[in-house]
Amino acid sequence: MSGAGRSSSVDFTHLENYVAGDRAVVREVLGLFSDQARTVLPTLNPNAPDDEWRHAAHSLKGSALGIGAFALAEACNDAESARDASPEVKRATLARVADALALALTDIAFYTQG
């Protein structure tokens, strides 16, 4: 199933083009992204040192850009920029990242079922 026919938080066509339409590679990349995202999200701790916060946000942003999850990448960019912000600001930013990630993971699950 191509992502082109469904509105999604992930631009699956971007990923499909990147891997020359190889469905096995698309599934593998999406699986790696899902595993990495679930590992990185807990490290986005608003009370963590600023460098740890920035590194986690930057890592997830790069992965999101790679699969075409551009809204998630934007939220991660905002989190990365908020590295010196108060824990309250970081919590609000983290909520945006978590929401965008949840949408992306839902769309990835839908996509890979097809």
N, C-alpha and C positions, 0 to 999 in steps of 0.2 A: 504494500500500500504506500503510495507516495504521499508525502506531507503536503503537497501542493493543493490538494482538494479540500483541506480542512484548515480553518483558522486555528492558529496554534501559537503558544508562547515560544516554540522552537521552530526555526526556519529549516525544516528538514530538507528542503530543496538545496539550501546552502551546503549542508553536510553531504547530501547525495552527490552534488557536483564536485565537492572537494575530494571524494573518494571514487570518482568516476562511476557512480551508480552501483558499486559493489555492495549488495545488501548484507553480505556476511560481515564486511568491514563496518558498515553503518551500525549493525547490531552490536558488534564488539566495542566500537567507540562509545556508543550510548550506554552500554553496560559499564565500561570503565568510568565514564562520566558520572553515572549514578552512584557507583561505589565511592568515587573520590568525593563527590558532593556530600554524601552522608557522613564521610569522615571529616571533612573540612568544616562543615557547618557548626559542629559543637566547639570548634576552636575559635569561633567568632564570639568570644566572651567579652562583654563590655567592660569587665574589670581586669582583663588581661593587660599586660604591658603593651604600649602603643605599637611596638614593632611586631609583636605576635599578631595583633589585630590586623595590621596592615598586610602582613604576609598572608594570612588566611584569606582576606578579602581579595588580594591580588591573585592568589592561586586559583580561587574559584572564578574570578573574572576571566582569567585566561582560558580556563576550561569551557566556560559558558560561551565565550566568543568562538572557540573552536567548533562547537556543535551548532552554532546559530541561535543560541538562547540570548538574544540581544537585550531583552528587558532585564533578565537576571544579571547580565554583564553590567548594565547601567546601574542597577542597585548595588552591585559589588563595587563599582567605581566610586559611588557615593560613600560606601562604607570605608573604602580605602582612603578617601579624602578626609573622612571623619576620624582619622587615627588619633588626633590630638583633642578630640571633643570629649565632653563630659560623658560619664556612663549613661546618663539619661538620653542624650543624643544618640549614642551608640546603640542603645536598646531600640530606639525608634527606627534606626537604620537597619538594625538586625531584623526587625519585624518585616521590613520591606524585602530584604534579601530572602528571608524564610518563605514569605508569600510567593515571591517570584520563583523560588526553587520548587516549591510545592506544585505550582502550575506546570513548570517544566517537567518535573518527574511524572506528573499525571499524563501529560501529553506524550512523554517518552513511553510510558506503559501502554497507552492507547496505540501508538505507532508500532511498537514491537509486537503487539498482538495480531496485527494484520498480516 
